[in-house]
Amino acid sequence: MIRQMIGMVFIWVGIAFDFLGVLGLVRLPDVYTRLQAATKCVTFGTAGLLFGIFIIKGFTSFGFKALLGIAFVFFTSPVAAHAISRAAHRGRIPLAKESVIDLYEADDELKEE
């Protein structure tokens, strides 16, 4: 019974992260800040859900698959976000007006040879 309750707490925390990530996608001004909100949403929301499932199911094959899913998300989500943001910058998608600094621009990656 206590394991079910702890698992449900992690699942609700994951749902809360997903909800806040969706709000970030709707409210934030440009692709870069939206990408940051989406990455946090996917990483922590999905990890919370899967860890809650692991706690509820225990050390079964289903529980181990949930742990593998967490590891997969933790390794792939930041890499995918970096690749998308770099492609957006190389495609010269502008920053929001509220942005203060562009560190990619300081790098000489986009200068013509």
N, CA, C and O atoms as a Tinker XYZ file with bonds, in Angstrom:
   452  protein
     1  N      0.818000   -1.197000    0.000000    73     2
     2  CA     0.000000    0.000000    0.000000    64     1     3
     3  C      0.871000    1.274000    0.000000    63     2     4     5
     4  O      0.592000    2.214000   -0.745000    81     3
     5  N      1.901000    1.302000    0.817000    73     3     6
     6  CA     2.764000    2.480000    0.867000    64     5     7
     7  C      3.544000    2.639000   -0.437000    63     6     8     9
     8  O      3.807000    3.755000   -0.884000    81     7
     9  N      3.907000    1.510000   -1.036000    73     7    10
    10  CA     4.620000    1.564000   -2.307000    64     9    11
    11  C      3.734000    2.156000   -3.402000    63    10    12    13
    12  O      4.214000    2.897000   -4.260000    81    11
    13  N      2.452000    1.830000   -3.373000    73    11    14
    14  CA     1.512000    2.395000   -4.341000    64    13    15
    15  C      1.403000    3.908000   -4.175000    63    14    16    17
    16  O      1.355000    4.646000   -5.159000    81    15
    17  N      1.364000    4.359000   -2.930000    73    15    18
    18  CA     1.227000    5.793000   -2.676000    64    17    19
    19  C      2.482000    6.560000   -3.104000    63    18    20    21
    20  O      2.380000    7.628000   -3.709000    81    19
    21  N      3.650000    6.025000   -2.795000    73    19    22
    22  CA     4.898000    6.679000   -3.205000    64    21    23
    23  C      5.005000    6.707000   -4.727000    63    22    24    25
    24  O      5.424000    7.710000   -5.304000    81    23
    25  N      4.629000    5.612000   -5.372000    73    23    26
    26  CA     4.638000    5.573000   -6.837000    64    25    27
    27  C      3.697000    6.598000   -7.439000    63    26    28    29
    28  O      4.030000    7.243000   -8.433000    81    27
    29  N      2.521000    6.752000   -6.840000    73    27    30
    30  CA     1.572000    7.739000   -7.353000    64    29    31
    31  C      2.076000    9.171000   -7.143000    63    30    32    33
    32  O      1.800000   10.048000   -7.961000    81    31
    33  N      2.812000    9.410000   -6.056000    73    31    34
    34  CA     3.393000   10.743000   -5.848000    64    33    35
    35  C      4.368000   11.058000   -6.979000    63    34    36    37
    36  O      4.342000   12.159000   -7.528000    81    35
    37  N      5.229000   10.101000   -7.331000    73    35    38
    38  CA     6.166000   10.336000   -8.436000    64    37    39
    39  C      5.430000   10.523000   -9.764000    63    38    40    41
    40  O      5.835000   11.341000  -10.590000    81    39
    41  N      4.372000    9.782000   -9.965000    73    39    42
    42  CA     3.597000    9.932000  -11.201000    64    41    43
    43  C      2.955000   11.311000  -11.263000    63    42    44    45
    44  O      2.956000   11.938000  -12.322000    81    43
    45  N      2.408000   11.795000  -10.152000    73    43    46
    46  CA     1.800000   13.128000  -10.139000    64    45    47
    47  C      2.841000   14.228000  -10.305000    63    46    48    49
    48  O      2.562000   15.251000  -10.932000    81    47
    49  N      4.028000   14.034000   -9.757000    73    47    50
    50  CA     5.100000   15.012000   -9.975000    64    49    51
    51  C      5.486000   15.042000  -11.456000    63    50    52    53
    52  O      5.722000   16.114000  -12.013000    81    51
    53  N      5.551000   13.878000  -12.089000    73    51    54
    54  CA     5.832000   13.816000  -13.525000    64    53    55
    55  C      4.760000   14.498000  -14.352000    63    54    56    57
    56  O      5.064000   15.189000  -15.325000    81    55
    57  N      3.505000   14.306000  -13.966000    73    55    58
    58  CA     2.406000   14.966000  -14.673000    64    57    59
    59  C      2.502000   16.478000  -14.493000    63    58    60    61
    60  O      2.243000   17.233000  -15.430000    81    59
    61  N      2.874000   16.923000  -13.292000    73    59    62
    62  CA     3.018000   18.366000  -13.044000    64    61    63
    63  C      4.123000   18.953000  -13.915000    63    62    64    65
    64  O      3.955000   20.034000  -14.480000    81    63
    65  N      5.258000   18.248000  -14.031000    73    63    66
    66  CA     6.334000   18.734000  -14.906000    64    65    67
    67  C      5.872000   18.785000  -16.358000    63    66    68    69
    68  O      6.192000   19.732000  -17.076000    81    67
    69  N      5.131000   17.787000  -16.791000    73    67    70
    70  CA     4.622000   17.802000  -18.163000    64    69    71
    71  C      3.682000   18.979000  -18.393000    63    70    72    73
    72  O      3.744000   19.638000  -19.431000    81    71
    73  N      2.809000   19.241000  -17.420000    73    71    74
    74  CA     1.884000   20.364000  -17.543000    64    73    75
    75  C      2.627000   21.698000  -17.611000    63    74    76    77
    76  O      2.303000   22.555000  -18.433000    81    75
    77  N      3.623000   21.865000  -16.746000    73    75    78
    78  CA     4.394000   23.111000  -16.774000    64    77    79
    79  C      5.195000   23.249000  -18.068000    63    78    80    81
    80  O      5.389000   24.360000  -18.561000    81    79
    81  N      5.657000   22.135000  -18.614000    73    79    82
    82  CA     6.349000   22.186000  -19.892000    64    81    83
    83  C      5.435000   22.604000  -21.028000    63    82    84    85
    84  O      5.852000   23.338000  -21.925000    81    83
    85  N      4.194000   22.146000  -20.999000    73    83    86
    86  CA     3.226000   22.553000  -22.018000    64    85    87
    87  C      2.932000   24.046000  -21.896000    63    86    88    89
    88  O      2.815000   24.742000  -22.905000    81    87
    89  N      2.813000   24.537000  -20.662000    73    87    90
    90  CA     2.626000   25.977000  -20.477000    64    89    91
    91  C      3.815000   26.762000  -21.032000    63    90    92    93
    92  O      3.640000   27.824000  -21.629000    81    91
    93  N      5.020000   26.236000  -20.832000    73    91    94
    94  CA     6.202000   26.885000  -21.373000    64    93    95
    95  C      6.193000   26.913000  -22.892000    63    94    96    97
    96  O      6.608000   27.901000  -23.498000    81    95
    97  N      5.725000   25.841000  -23.510000    73    95    98
    98  CA     5.652000   25.819000  -24.975000    64    97    99
    99  C      4.665000   26.844000  -25.503000    63    98   100   101
   100  O      4.875000   27.419000  -26.572000    81    99
   101  N      3.600000   27.075000  -24.767000    73    99   102
   102  CA     2.593000   28.026000  -25.218000    64   101   103
   103  C      3.025000   29.466000  -24.937000    63   102   104   105
   104  O      2.781000   30.354000  -25.754000    81   103
   105  N      3.661000   29.704000  -23.792000    73   103   106
   106  CA     3.902000   31.066000  -23.332000    64   105   107
   107  C      5.245000   31.672000  -23.738000    63   106   108   109
   108  O      5.346000   32.894000  -23.849000    81   107
   109  N      6.257000   30.873000  -23.958000    73   107   110
   110  CA     7.592000   31.424000  -24.199000    64   109   111
   111  C      7.723000   31.959000  -25.627000    63   110   112   113
   112  O      7.048000   31.467000  -26.531000    81   111
   113  N      8.590000   32.970000  -25.843000    73   111   114
   114  CA     8.551000   33.740000  -27.089000    64   113   115
   115  C      9.228000   33.125000  -28.307000    63   114   116   117
   116  O      8.732000   33.309000  -29.418000    81   115
   117  N     10.337000   32.401000  -28.154000    73   115   118
   118  CA    11.045000   31.946000  -29.354000    64   117   119
   119  C     11.381000   30.467000  -29.251000    63   118   120   121
   120  O     11.112000   29.811000  -28.244000    81   119
   121  N     11.974000   29.968000  -30.321000    73   119   122
   122  CA    12.232000   28.530000  -30.416000    64   121   123
   123  C     13.235000   28.059000  -29.362000    63   122   124   125
   124  O     13.152000   26.921000  -28.900000    81   123
   125  N     14.158000   28.898000  -28.986000    73   123   126
   126  CA    15.202000   28.487000  -28.057000    64   125   127
   127  C     14.660000   28.331000  -26.640000    63   126   128   129
   128  O     14.977000   27.355000  -25.960000    81   127
   129  N     13.856000   29.271000  -26.195000    73   127   130
   130  CA    13.287000   29.152000  -24.850000    64   129   131
   131  C     12.209000   28.086000  -24.811000    63   130   132   133
   132  O     12.049000   27.407000  -23.797000    81   131
   133  N     11.477000   27.930000  -25.883000    73   131   134
   134  CA    10.488000   26.838000  -25.943000    64   133   135
   135  C     11.166000   25.481000  -25.908000    63   134   136   137
   136  O     10.661000   24.539000  -25.298000    81   135
   137  N     12.294000   25.389000  -26.556000    73   135   138
   138  CA    13.041000   24.147000  -26.555000    64   137   139
   139  C     13.538000   23.803000  -25.159000    63   138   140   141
   140  O     13.553000   22.634000  -24.772000    81   139
   141  N     13.941000   24.810000  -24.410000    73   139   142
   142  CA    14.379000   24.581000  -23.028000    64   141   143
   143  C     13.222000   24.063000  -22.187000    63   142   144   145
   144  O     13.398000   23.135000  -21.397000    81   143
   145  N     12.040000   24.652000  -22.348000    73   143   146
   146  CA    10.873000   24.192000  -21.592000    64   145   147
   147  C     10.486000   22.773000  -22.003000    63   146   148   149
   148  O     10.140000   21.949000  -21.156000    81   147
   149  N     10.546000   22.495000  -23.285000    73   147   150
   150  CA    10.186000   21.155000  -23.753000    64   149   151
   151  C     11.172000   20.103000  -23.273000    63   150   152   153
   152  O     10.775000   18.984000  -22.948000    81   151
   153  N     12.447000   20.446000  -23.224000    73   151   154
   154  CA    13.448000   19.488000  -22.769000    64   153   155
   155  C     13.276000   19.169000  -21.297000    63   154   156   157
   156  O     13.358000   18.006000  -20.903000    81   155
   157  N     13.039000   20.182000  -20.480000    73   155   158
   158  CA    12.789000   19.937000  -19.057000    64   157   159
   159  C     11.533000   19.099000  -18.869000    63   158   160   161
   160  O     11.490000   18.193000  -18.037000    81   159
   161  N     10.521000   19.415000  -19.651000    73   159   162
   162  CA     9.261000   18.692000  -19.562000    64   161   163
   163  C      9.454000   17.216000  -19.880000    63   162   164   165
   164  O      8.999000   16.349000  -19.134000    81   163
   165  N     10.115000   16.940000  -20.962000    73   163   166
   166  CA    10.313000   15.553000  -21.367000    64   165   167
   167  C     11.211000   14.817000  -20.383000    63   166   168   169
   168  O     10.920000   13.684000  -19.999000    81   167
   169  N     12.298000   15.459000  -19.976000    73   167   170
   170  CA    13.256000   14.779000  -19.107000    64   169   171
   171  C     12.665000   14.486000  -17.739000    63   170   172   173
   172  O     12.628000   13.330000  -17.317000    81   171
   173  N     12.204000   15.508000  -17.045000    73   171   174
   174  CA    11.737000   15.296000  -15.676000    64   173   175
   175  C     10.327000   14.727000  -15.618000    63   174   176   177
   176  O     10.025000   13.927000  -14.733000    81   175
   177  N      9.466000   15.122000  -16.539000    73   175   178
   178  CA     8.115000   14.584000  -16.546000    64   177   179
   179  C      8.090000   13.098000  -16.857000    63   178   180   181
   180  O      7.449000   12.321000  -16.150000    81   179
   181  N      8.779000   12.708000  -17.900000    73   179   182
   182  CA     8.816000   11.297000  -18.272000    64   181   183
   183  C      9.564000   10.475000  -17.235000    63   182   184   185
   184  O      9.165000    9.352000  -16.926000    81   183
   185  N     10.650000   11.029000  -16.694000    73   183   186
   186  CA    11.390000   10.298000  -15.660000    64   185   187
   187  C     10.537000   10.108000  -14.413000    63   186   188   189
   188  O     10.579000    9.043000  -13.798000    81   187
   189  N      9.773000   11.113000  -14.033000    73   187   190
   190  CA     8.892000   10.968000  -12.878000    64   189   191
   191  C      7.823000    9.915000  -13.095000    63   190   192   193
   192  O      7.544000    9.104000  -12.212000    81   191
   193  N      7.232000    9.935000  -14.269000    73   191   194
   194  CA     6.219000    8.925000  -14.582000    64   193   195
   195  C      6.812000    7.515000  -14.578000    63   194   196   197
   196  O      6.259000    6.600000  -13.970000    81   195
   197  N      7.921000    7.360000  -15.251000    73   195   198
   198  CA     8.519000    6.025000  -15.338000    64   197   199
   199  C      9.055000    5.541000  -13.993000    63   198   200   201
   200  O      8.985000    4.350000  -13.691000    81   199
   201  N      9.595000    6.464000  -13.177000    73   199   202
   202  CA    10.080000    6.047000  -11.868000    64   201   203
   203  C      8.913000    5.666000  -10.954000    63   202   204   205
   204  O      9.027000    4.740000  -10.152000    81   203
   205  N      7.802000    6.373000  -11.076000    73   203   206
   206  CA     6.607000    5.980000  -10.331000    64   205   207
   207  C      6.112000    4.606000  -10.741000    63   206   208   209
   208  O      5.690000    3.819000   -9.893000    81   207
   209  N      6.159000    4.314000  -12.018000    73   207   210
   210  CA     5.781000    2.977000  -12.494000    64   209   211
   211  C      6.748000    1.935000  -11.963000    63   210   212   213
   212  O      6.334000    0.840000  -11.580000    81   211
   213  N      8.035000    2.267000  -11.936000    73   211   214
   214  CA     9.006000    1.316000  -11.386000    64   213   215
   215  C      8.735000    1.028000   -9.912000    63   214   216   217
   216  O      8.813000   -0.122000   -9.479000    81   215
   217  N      8.418000    2.063000   -9.144000    73   215   218
   218  CA     8.142000    1.851000   -7.720000    64   217   219
   219  C      6.896000    0.988000   -7.543000    63   218   220   221
   220  O      6.865000    0.117000   -6.673000    81   219
   221  N      5.876000    1.221000   -8.353000    73   219   222
   222  CA     4.646000    0.437000   -8.223000    64   221   223
   223  C      4.868000   -1.008000   -8.661000    63   222   224   225
   224  O      4.436000   -1.932000   -7.971000    81   223
   225  N      5.518000   -1.214000   -9.767000    73   223   226
   226  CA     5.704000   -2.573000  -10.310000    64   225   227
   227  C      6.831000   -3.330000   -9.630000    63   226   228   229
   228  O      6.805000   -4.560000   -9.584000    81   227
   229  N      7.814000   -2.622000   -9.105000    73   227   230
   230  CA     8.914000   -3.295000   -8.417000    64   229   231
   231  C      9.946000   -3.850000   -9.382000    63   230   232   233
   232  O     10.057000   -3.416000  -10.529000    81   231
   233  N     10.699000   -4.826000   -8.881000    73   231   234
   234  CA    11.794000   -5.411000   -9.662000    64   233   235
   235  C     11.283000   -6.533000  -10.556000    63   234   236   237
   236  O     11.720000   -7.680000  -10.455000    81   235
   237  N     10.348000   -6.179000  -11.432000    73   235   238
   238  CA     9.845000   -7.124000  -12.431000    64   237   239
   239  C     10.419000   -6.718000  -13.784000    63   238   240   241
   240  O     11.156000   -5.737000  -13.886000    81   239
   241  N     10.081000   -7.468000  -14.804000    73   239   242
   242  CA    10.571000   -7.108000  -16.135000    64   241   243
   243  C      9.992000   -5.762000  -16.573000    63   242   244   245
   244  O     10.666000   -4.986000  -17.252000    81   243
   245  N      8.758000   -5.488000  -16.191000    73   243   246
   246  CA     8.145000   -4.206000  -16.526000    64   245   247
   247  C      8.847000   -3.063000  -15.805000    63   246   248   249
   248  O      9.050000   -1.997000  -16.386000    81   247
   249  N      9.219000   -3.273000  -14.545000    73   247   250
   250  CA     9.936000   -2.260000  -13.780000    64   249   251
   251  C     11.308000   -1.961000  -14.361000    63   250   252   253
   252  O     11.720000   -0.803000  -14.427000    81   251
   253  N     12.016000   -3.006000  -14.782000    73   251   254
   254  CA    13.327000   -2.792000  -15.396000    64   253   255
   255  C     13.218000   -2.061000  -16.732000    63   254   256   257
   256  O     14.091000   -1.267000  -17.083000    81   255
   257  N     12.149000   -2.328000  -17.472000    73   255   258
   258  CA    11.937000   -1.596000  -18.723000    64   257   259
   259  C     11.683000   -0.114000  -18.451000    63   258   260   261
   260  O     12.106000    0.742000  -19.229000    81   259
   261  N     11.001000    0.190000  -17.359000    73   259   262
   262  CA    10.794000    1.592000  -16.984000    64   261   263
   263  C     12.126000    2.256000  -16.647000    63   262   264   265
   264  O     12.359000    3.401000  -17.035000    81   263
   265  N     13.002000    1.555000  -15.930000    73   263   266
   266  CA    14.328000    2.102000  -15.622000    64   265   267
   267  C     15.152000    2.318000  -16.892000    63   266   268   269
   268  O     15.856000    3.321000  -17.013000    81   267
   269  N     15.067000    1.388000  -17.826000    73   267   270
   270  CA    15.766000    1.569000  -19.105000    64   269   271
   271  C     15.212000    2.762000  -19.875000    63   270   272   273
   272  O     15.956000    3.481000  -20.542000    81   271
   273  N     13.900000    2.966000  -19.779000    73   271   274
   274  CA    13.292000    4.135000  -20.420000    64   273   275
   275  C     13.803000    5.429000  -19.818000    63   274   276   277
   276  O     14.033000    6.397000  -20.543000    81   275
   277  N     13.988000    5.466000  -18.497000    73   275   278
   278  CA    14.529000    6.655000  -17.837000    64   277   279
   279  C     15.946000    6.924000  -18.326000    63   278   280   281
   280  O     16.285000    8.062000  -18.653000    81   279
   281  N     16.760000    5.904000  -18.378000    73   279   282
   282  CA    18.142000    6.071000  -18.841000    64   281   283
   283  C     18.171000    6.561000  -20.292000    63   282   284   285
   284  O     18.962000    7.438000  -20.641000    81   283
   285  N     17.311000    5.995000  -21.127000    73   283   286
   286  CA    17.252000    6.403000  -22.530000    64   285   287
   287  C     16.870000    7.876000  -22.652000    63   286   288   289
   288  O     17.477000    8.607000  -23.434000    81   287
   289  N     15.877000    8.315000  -21.893000    73   287   290
   290  CA    15.433000    9.708000  -21.952000    64   289   291
   291  C     16.523000   10.639000  -21.451000    63   290   292   293
   292  O     16.757000   11.694000  -22.040000    81   291
   293  N     17.198000   10.258000  -20.361000    73   291   294
   294  CA    18.256000   11.118000  -19.818000    64   293   295
   295  C     19.426000   11.266000  -20.786000    63   294   296   297
   296  O     20.081000   12.309000  -20.800000    81   295
   297  N     19.700000   10.248000  -21.592000    73   295   298
   298  CA    20.815000   10.345000  -22.525000    64   297   299
   299  C     20.436000   11.027000  -23.834000    63   298   300   301
   300  O     21.261000   11.734000  -24.413000    81   299
   301  N     19.219000   10.834000  -24.310000    73   299   302
   302  CA    18.870000   11.333000  -25.639000    64   301   303
   303  C     18.242000   12.717000  -25.642000    63   302   304   305
   304  O     18.418000   13.457000  -26.611000    81   303
   305  N     17.529000   13.089000  -24.611000    73   303   306
   306  CA    16.818000   14.368000  -24.617000    64   305   307
   307  C     17.757000   15.577000  -24.682000    63   306   308   309
   308  O     17.508000   16.469000  -25.494000    81   307
   309  N     18.816000   15.660000  -23.877000    73   307   310
   310  CA    19.713000   16.818000  -24.007000    64   309   311
   311  C     20.450000   16.867000  -25.342000    63   310   312   313
   312  O     20.683000   17.948000  -25.883000    81   311
   313  N     20.811000   15.720000  -25.866000    73   311   314
   314  CA    21.512000   15.688000  -27.150000    64   313   315
   315  C     20.587000   16.160000  -28.270000    63   314   316   317
   316  O     21.001000   16.923000  -29.142000    81   315
   317  N     19.351000   15.710000  -28.243000    73   315   318
   318  CA    18.394000   16.134000  -29.261000    64   317   319
   319  C     18.108000   17.629000  -29.160000    63   318   320   321
   320  O     18.003000   18.308000  -30.182000    81   319
   321  N     17.982000   18.146000  -27.948000    73   319   322
   322  CA    17.728000   19.576000  -27.769000    64   321   323
   323  C     18.893000   20.406000  -28.287000    63   322   324   325
   324  O     18.689000   21.444000  -28.917000    81   323
   325  N     20.105000   19.955000  -28.026000    73   323   326
   326  CA    21.272000   20.683000  -28.529000    64   325   327
   327  C     21.310000   20.661000  -30.056000    63   326   328   329
   328  O     21.614000   21.675000  -30.684000    81   327
   329  N     21.008000   19.525000  -30.646000    73   327   330
   330  CA    21.027000   19.428000  -32.111000    64   329   331
   331  C     19.960000   20.329000  -32.728000    63   330   332   333
   332  O     20.208000   20.976000  -33.746000    81   331
   333  N     18.784000   20.375000  -32.125000    73   331   334
   334  CA    17.714000   21.224000  -32.657000    64   333   335
   335  C     18.068000   22.698000  -32.509000    63   334   336   337
   336  O     17.848000   23.485000  -33.430000    81   335
   337  N     18.614000   23.076000  -31.353000    73   335   338
   338  CA    18.948000   24.495000  -31.165000    64   337   339
   339  C     20.098000   24.923000  -32.075000    63   338   340   341
   340  O     20.112000   26.049000  -32.573000    81   339
   341  N     21.042000   24.044000  -32.286000    73   339   342
   342  CA    22.146000   24.385000  -33.187000    64   341   343
   343  C     21.655000   24.517000  -34.624000    63   342   344   345
   344  O     22.084000   25.409000  -35.355000    81   343
   345  N     20.753000   23.622000  -35.025000    73   343   346
   346  CA    20.194000   23.722000  -36.374000    64   345   347
   347  C     19.357000   24.993000  -36.533000    63   346   348   349
   348  O     19.368000   25.615000  -37.595000    81   347
   349  N     18.639000   25.374000  -35.489000    73   347   350
   350  CA    17.857000   26.608000  -35.554000    64   349   351
   351  C     18.778000   27.812000  -35.654000    63   350   352   353
   352  O     18.479000   28.761000  -36.380000    81   351
   353  N     19.875000   27.785000  -34.947000    73   351   354
   354  CA    20.805000   28.913000  -35.011000    64   353   355
   355  C     21.510000   28.971000  -36.363000    63   354   356   357
   356  O     21.708000   30.048000  -36.926000    81   355
   357  N     21.880000   27.818000  -36.869000    73   355   358
   358  CA    22.531000   27.811000  -38.191000    64   357   359
   359  C     21.552000   28.212000  -39.286000    63   358   360   361
   360  O     21.956000   28.732000  -40.326000    81   359
   361  N     20.261000   27.970000  -39.050000    73   359   362
   362  CA    19.232000   28.426000  -39.990000    64   361   363
   363  C     18.865000   29.878000  -39.794000    63   362   364   365
   364  O     17.949000   30.390000  -40.438000    81   363
   365  N     19.589000   30.550000  -38.894000    73   363   366
   366  CA    19.434000   31.971000  -38.600000    64   365   367
   367  C     18.025000   32.336000  -38.127000    63   366   368   369
   368  O     17.498000   33.391000  -38.479000    81   367
   369  N     17.429000   31.463000  -37.336000    73   367   370
   370  CA    16.157000   31.787000  -36.687000    64   369   371
   371  C     16.467000   32.780000  -35.575000    63   370   372   373
   372  O     17.286000   32.488000  -34.704000    81   371
   373  N     15.835000   33.937000  -35.585000    73   371   374
   374  CA    16.221000   34.990000  -34.639000    64   373   375
   375  C     15.803000   34.684000  -33.201000    63   374   376   377
   376  O     14.850000   33.947000  -32.947000    81   375
   377  N     16.549000   35.277000  -32.278000    73   375   378
   378  CA    16.200000   35.212000  -30.865000    64   377   379
   379  C     15.036000   36.163000  -30.588000    63   378   380   381
   380  O     14.714000   37.028000  -31.403000    81   379
   381  N     14.420000   35.987000  -29.437000    73   379   382
   382  CA    13.370000   36.919000  -29.027000    64   381   383
   383  C     13.995000   38.279000  -28.708000    63   382   384   385
   384  O     15.192000   38.367000  -28.435000    81   383
   385  N     13.192000   39.319000  -28.744000    73   383   386
   386  CA    13.697000   40.653000  -28.437000    64   385   387
   387  C     14.179000   40.757000  -26.995000    63   386   388   389
   388  O     15.055000   41.563000  -26.681000    81   387
   389  N     13.603000   39.936000  -26.120000    73   387   390
   390  CA    13.970000   39.974000  -24.706000    64   389   391
   391  C     15.314000   39.304000  -24.417000    63   390   392   393
   392  O     15.842000   39.441000  -23.314000    81   391
   393  N     15.868000   38.588000  -25.381000    73   391   394
   394  CA    17.135000   37.887000  -25.167000    64   393   395
   395  C     18.264000   38.886000  -24.971000    63   394   396   397
   396  O     18.326000   39.910000  -25.652000    81   395
   397  N     19.152000   38.581000  -24.040000    73   395   398
   398  CA    20.209000   39.510000  -23.678000    64   397   399
   399  C     21.497000   39.232000  -24.452000    63   398   400   401
   400  O     22.152000   40.165000  -24.918000    81   399
   401  N     21.866000   37.956000  -24.591000    73   399   402
   402  CA    23.148000   37.615000  -25.188000    64   401   403
   403  C     22.995000   36.375000  -26.070000    63   402   404   405
   404  O     22.173000   35.498000  -25.803000    81   403
   405  N     23.790000   36.329000  -27.101000    73   403   406
   406  CA    23.813000   35.190000  -28.011000    64   405   407
   407  C     25.232000   34.642000  -28.036000    63   406   408   409
   408  O     26.086000   35.162000  -28.754000    81   407
   409  N     25.488000   33.602000  -27.264000    73   407   410
   410  CA    26.844000   33.055000  -27.175000    64   409   411
   411  C     27.245000   32.290000  -28.429000    63   410   412   413
   412  O     28.434000   32.163000  -28.718000    81   411
   413  N     26.274000   31.780000  -29.174000    73   411   414
   414  CA    26.619000   31.131000  -30.431000    64   413   415
   415  C     27.173000   32.146000  -31.428000    63   414   416   417
   416  O     28.063000   31.828000  -32.216000    81   415
   417  N     26.647000   33.362000  -31.390000    73   415   418
   418  CA    27.124000   34.394000  -32.313000    64   417   419
   419  C     28.562000   34.784000  -32.013000    63   418   420   421
   420  O     29.321000   35.124000  -32.921000    81   419
   421  N     28.937000   34.735000  -30.738000    73   419   422
   422  CA    30.323000   35.041000  -30.371000    64   421   423
   423  C     31.284000   33.979000  -30.920000    63   422   424   425
   424  O     32.450000   34.265000  -31.191000    81   423
   425  N     30.780000   32.759000  -31.077000    73   423   426
   426  CA    31.572000   31.705000  -31.691000    64   425   427
   427  C     31.618000   31.992000  -33.195000    63   426   428   429
   428  O     30.644000   32.500000  -33.752000    81   427
   429  N     32.691000   31.686000  -33.835000    73   427   430
   430  CA    32.845000   32.000000  -35.255000    64   429   431
   431  C     32.309000   30.897000  -36.166000    63   430   432   433
   432  O     32.813000   30.707000  -37.273000    81   431
   433  N     31.317000   30.191000  -35.717000    73   431   434
   434  CA    30.802000   29.073000  -36.481000    64   433   435
   435  C     30.084000   29.503000  -37.759000    63   434   436   437
   436  O     30.172000   28.819000  -38.779000    81   435
   437  N     29.380000   30.625000  -37.709000    73   435   438
   438  CA    28.554000   31.016000  -38.840000    64   437   439
   439  C     29.232000   31.977000  -39.809000    63   438   440   441
   440  O     28.631000   32.366000  -40.810000    81   439
   441  N     30.448000   32.358000  -39.533000    73   439   442
   442  CA    31.119000   33.322000  -40.422000    64   441   443
   443  C     31.483000   32.670000  -41.746000    63   442   444   445
   444  O     31.876000   31.506000  -41.811000    81   443
   445  N     31.341000   33.450000  -42.775000    73   443   446
   446  CA    31.673000   32.971000  -44.127000    64   445   447
   447  C     33.176000   32.838000  -44.272000    63   446   448   449
   448  O     33.932000   33.641000  -43.726000    81   447
   449  N     33.600000   31.844000  -44.993000    73   447   450
   450  CA    35.039000   31.642000  -45.215000    64   449   451
   451  C     35.483000   32.277000  -46.508000    63   450   452
   452  O     36.662000   32.207000  -46.857000    81   451
